[in-house]
Amino acid sequence: MATRTPVECPLCREVLTGRSLEEHLVDGHTKRKLAKFVVSETEAMNDGKTS
């Protein structure tokens, strides 16, 4: 029987149980924190630091 890896929030690393990542991001993080995360990930990709 296959098991699913628990979903983890990429911002706070909380393992999510019983609700979706989208719900957690909307309810648990500010717009500013989400924007900073997106900017840092985009800059890292553009700098070639991630694949």
N, C-alpha and C positions, 0 to 999 in steps of 0.2 A: 504494500500500500504506500503510495506516494504521500509525502508530507510537504506542506507549504511552509516556506520560510516566513517568519513573522515580518510584517511591514514595519519599517523603522523610519521615523521622521528624519529627513536629512539635515534639519536645522538643530534640533535638540537631542536627537538620537533616542527619543522615547519609543519603546516598542508599543505599537498600537494594537489594542484588542477591543473588539466590539464596535469600532467605528472606522470610517474611511480616512485615508490620508488627507483627502480634501477637507473633510469636516474638521479634522485636527488642525490643519494649517489655517483655516478661516477662523476657528474659535480660539486657537492657542497662540497665534503669533500676530504681531502688528504688521501693517502694510510696510512699514519701514524695514522691519527685520526681513520680511520676504523679499523686498526690493534689493536690499544689501546682499542677500544670498544669491539672487539671480545675477546681479552685477558681478559678484566675485567669481561665480562659476563661468560666466561668459568671458570675463577677462582671462581666467585660467585657460579656457579652451583656445582663446585667440593667441595666447602666449605659448601654446603648445605644451602646457604642463599636464594636460589630461588627454586621454585618448578618446 
